[in-house]
């Protein structure tokens, strides 16, 4: 049986790697839609000591924890994320 794969309703990309892990350009999730470009927000991921590790962008329909759940925790042990609120660019903890 040939099942059609379902594309995610969000996608994210790492833009800055503050821990030099080679993550710039990493995108997710694995079933991302590369044409998804609406509702862009910026995010910042932090370790448990709240040291900035990665910065990136996310598009689509999301709750805010997706980059952390998909990448940050498994790859770098990160547990905190901030998301900008859009128009004024203020970052808030999610």
Beta strands, then each sheet from edge to edge (+ up, - down):
strand 1: 10-17
strand 2: 27-28
strand 3: 41-46
strand 4: 52-60
strand 5: 80-84
strand 6: 91-93
sheet 1: 2+ 1- 4+ 3- 5+ 6-
end
